[in-house]
Amino acid sequence: MEALRAEALQAKRDLEDQHHRHRQELQLLQEESLKVFQAFHQVSEEQKRTMKDRYQSLLLEAVQDAVYLSAQNQQLQVENKMHRVGKL
């Protein structure tokens, strides 16, 4: 009987040790997953900022082009009027 009790006690200790190791491993995996998620989030935010900056740059270029083309168009209209007046 004593041998059975000792064996049961050892089995209980082994299970507790295994449970403790599994909990530690789970905690490490959770921490690692959190680190991976944080890194992914940081890269995602950096990409978002880069895309926003690029979009703003393209928008500014488009506005500048529109202003330039509008000024060119006005100049050409003035020149066309002058040519028409000169031909009359």
VOBA-1610 file (N, C-alpha, C; in pm, whole numbers, padded with zeros to 5 digits, always signed):
BEGIN
Met+00083-00119+00000Met+00000+00000+00000Met+00087+00125+00000Glu+00193+00116+00080Glu+00282+00232+00089Glu+00344+00262-00047Ala+00378+00160-00121Ala+00437+00179-00255Ala+00335+00244-00348Leu+00208+00205-00337Leu+00103+00265-00420Leu+00083+00412-00386Arg+00086+00443-00255Arg+00072+00583-00214Arg+00189+00667-00266Ala+00309+00614-00255Ala+00428+00684-00304Ala+00420+00704-00455Glu+00371+00600-00524Glu+00358+00609-00669Glu+00251+00712-00707Ala+00140+00714-00634Ala+00033+00812-00661Ala+00083+00954-00632Leu+00158+00970-00524Leu+00213+01100-00490Leu+00311+01148-00597Gln+00393+01058-00644Gln+00489+01092-00750Gln+00415+01128-00880Ala+00310+01053-00909Ala+00231+01082-01030Ala+00166+01220-01018Lys+00117+01252-00898Lys+00057+01383-00876Lys+00161+01493-00895Arg+00279+01475-00840Arg+00387+01573-00856Arg+00426+01589-01003Asp+00434+01476-01072Asp+00468+01481-01214Asp+00364+01559-01293Leu+00238+01535-01262Leu+00130+01608-01330Leu+00135+01757-01298Glu+00162+01790-01173Glu+00172+01931-01135Glu+00290+01998-01206Asp+00402+01926-01213Asp+00519+01980-01283Asp+00489+02000-01432Gln+00424+01902-01491Gln+00389+01911-01632Gln+00292+02028-01655His+00194+02041-01564His+00098+02150-01574His+00171+02285-01565His+00264+02296-01472His+00341+02419-01454His+00422+02451-01579Arg+00488+02350-01638Arg+00566+02370-01760Arg+00477+02414-01877His+00361+02352-01887His+00268+02388-01995His+00219+02532-01978Arg+00192+02572-01855Arg+00148+02710-01831Arg+00259+02809-01866Gln+00382+02775-01831Gln+00495+02861-01865Gln+00511+02871-02017Glu+00499+02757-02084Glu+00511+02755-02230Glu+00398+02837-02293Leu+00278+02824-02241Leu+00165+02901-02291Leu+00190+03050-02272Gln+00240+03088-02157Gln+00270+03230-02131Gln+00375+03281-02228Leu+00479+03203-02252Leu+00583+03243-02346Leu+00526+03259-02488Leu+00440+03166-02527Leu+00378+03175-02660Leu+00288+03298-02670Gln+00216+03329-02564Gln+00131+03448-02564Gln+00216+03574-02575Glu+00325+03580-02501Glu+00415+03696-02507Glu+00475+03710-02647Glu+00516+03598-02705Glu+00573+03600-02839Glu+00468+03645-02941Ser+00347+03596-02928Ser+00239+03636-03018Ser+00211+03786-03006Leu+00215+03837-02884Leu+00194+03979-02863Leu+00304+04061-02929Lys+00428+04015-02916Lys+00540+04086-02979Lys+00525+04086-03131Val+00485+03972-03188Val+00465+03963-03333Val+00353+04058-03375Phe+00244+04059-03300Phe+00133+04148-03331Phe+00176+04294-03323Gln+00253+04329-03221Gln+00299+04467-03207Gln+00390+04507-03323Ala+00477+04416-03365Ala+00565+04444-03479Ala+00482+04461-03606Phe+00384+04374-03625Phe+00296+04384-03742Phe+00221+04517-03739His+00172+04555-03623His+00097+04680-03608His+00187+04800-03640Gln+00310+04796-03592Gln+00404+04905-03618Gln+00433+04918-03767Val+00458+04806-03833Val+00484+04808-03977Val+00361+04859-04051Ser+00246+04815-04008Ser+00121+04860-04070Ser+00103+05011-04057Glu+00130+05064-03939Glu+00120+05209-03917Glu+00221+05286-04002Glu+00342+05232-04013Glu+00444+05297-04095Glu+00401+05299-04242Gln+00346+05187-04288Gln+00298+05182-04426Gln+00183+05279-04448Lys+00096+05289-04349Lys-00017+05383-04360Lys+00034+05526-04369Arg+00132+05562-04286Arg+00190+05697-04292Arg+00257+05722-04427Thr+00330+05623-04475Thr+00398+05637-04604Thr+00296+05657-04716Met+00189+05579-04714Met+00086+05593-04816Met+00016+05729-04807Lys-00009+05775-04685Lys-00073+05905-04667Lys+00018+06016-04720Asp+00147+06008-04686Asp+00242+06109-04734Asp+00249+06108-04887Arg+00251+05990-04946Arg+00256+05978-05092Arg+00128+06034-05154Tyr+00014+06003-05096Tyr-00113+06054-05145Tyr-00116+06206-05139Gln-00072+06263-05028Gln-00070+06408-05014Gln+00025+06471-05116Ser+00138+06408-05140Ser+00234+06457-05238Ser+00173+06455-05378Leu+00107+06344-05412Leu+00044+06335-05544Leu-00069+06436-05558Leu-00144+06455-05452Leu-00252+06553-05455Leu-00197+06694-05476Leu-00091+06727-05405Leu-00028+06858-05420Leu+00023+06876-05563Glu+00087+06774-05619Glu+00135+06781-05757Glu+00018+06802-05853Ala-00093+06733-05830Ala-00210+06747-05917Ala-00267+06888-05910Val-00272+06945-05791Val-00322+07082-05775Val-00229+07180-05845Gln-00099+07162-05826Gln-00003+07250-05891Gln-00013+07240-06043Asp-00030+07119-06094Asp-00047+07101-06239Asp-00174+07169-06287Ala-00282+07156-06211Ala-00409+07218-06249Ala-00395+07370-06253Val-00327+07428-06156Val-00307+07573-06152Val-00223+07616-06272Tyr-00116+07543-06298Tyr-00029+07575-06412Tyr-00107+07567-06543Leu-00183+07458-06560Leu-00258+07442-06685Leu-00366+07548-06699Ser-00426+07587-06589Ser-00527+07693-06593Ser-00464+07824-06637Ala-00348+07856-06584Ala-00277+07978-06622Ala-00238+07972-06769Gln-00190+07857-06815Gln-00154+07841-06956Gln-00276+07859-07044Asn-00388+07802-07003Asn-00512+07811-07079Asn-00557+07957-07089Gln-00549+08030-06980Gln-00587+08171-06982Gln-00496+08250-07076Gln-00368+08221-07071Gln-00273+08289-07159Gln-00304+08260-07305Leu-00334+08134-07336Leu-00367+08098-07474Leu-00497+08165-07519Gln-00593+08176-07429Gln-00718+08244-07464Gln-00693+08391-07496Val-00607+08454-07416Val-00572+08595-07443Val-00503+08606-07579Glu-00412+08517-07607Glu-00341+08519-07735Glu-00437+08496-07851Asn-00532+08403-07834Asn-00632+08377-07938Asn-00715+08502-07965Lys-00756+08570-07861Lys-00834+08695-07877Lys-00753+08799-07952Met-00626+08807-07919Met-00540+08906-07983Met-00524+08873-08132His-00513+08747-08165His-00500+08706-08305His-00629+08733-08380Arg-00742+08710-08317Arg-00871+08737-08382Arg-00888+08886-08406Val-00853+08967-08309Val-00866+09112-08321Val-00772+09162-08432Gly-00655+09106-08439Gly-00558+09145-08540Gly-00603+09109-08681Lys-00681+09002-08695Lys-00727+08957-08828Lys-00846+09037-08874Leu-00917+09100-08783Leu-01037+09176-08822Leu-00998+09303-08882
//
